[in-house]
């Protein structure tokens, strides 16, 4: 078994595909410690009929039950198929997470740029360090899942479908050009 970032992002993509099969937005997350996946989740907004059931938050909540001590948590990595939103970034910081990898940027509501602003001030708030963040890992694969969602679930709840459609429309050209 590989311990590469690509391997774990593939795992997150599999979890996202499982959610997609259930009609959920194709966002998956896995939490890794010492080369082992300790938690996984996909977004569950449609099934739960709630809005605060994001993949990252659900996976971090599971990991929170399994990992004690902030020093150990600094060795935990979150792999997610979409750039974390502000809520999920805050959860990652409150978890004392060490690293985040994400596949596809979320220009409308991604929080990485806000996290980088916070990073400049972290000496004032040492308890809440911004995790190391790397984006773009297997981003085309994540975009393909969103395209499938938009194509296959036009009757999904409109705010979710419209958000996904906007994401695809905005990023389809960017991802294609970046690969050329």
Secondary structure, 3 states (H helix, E strand, C coil): CCCCHHHHHHHHHHHHHHHHHCCCCCCEEEEEECCEEEEEEECCHHHHCCCCCCHHHHHHHHHHHHCCCHHHHCCCEEEEEECCEHHHHHHHHHHCCCEEEEEECCCCCECHHHHHHHHCCHHHCCCCCCCEEEECCCHHHHHHHHHHHHHHCCCCCHHHHHHHHHHHHHHHHHHHHHHC
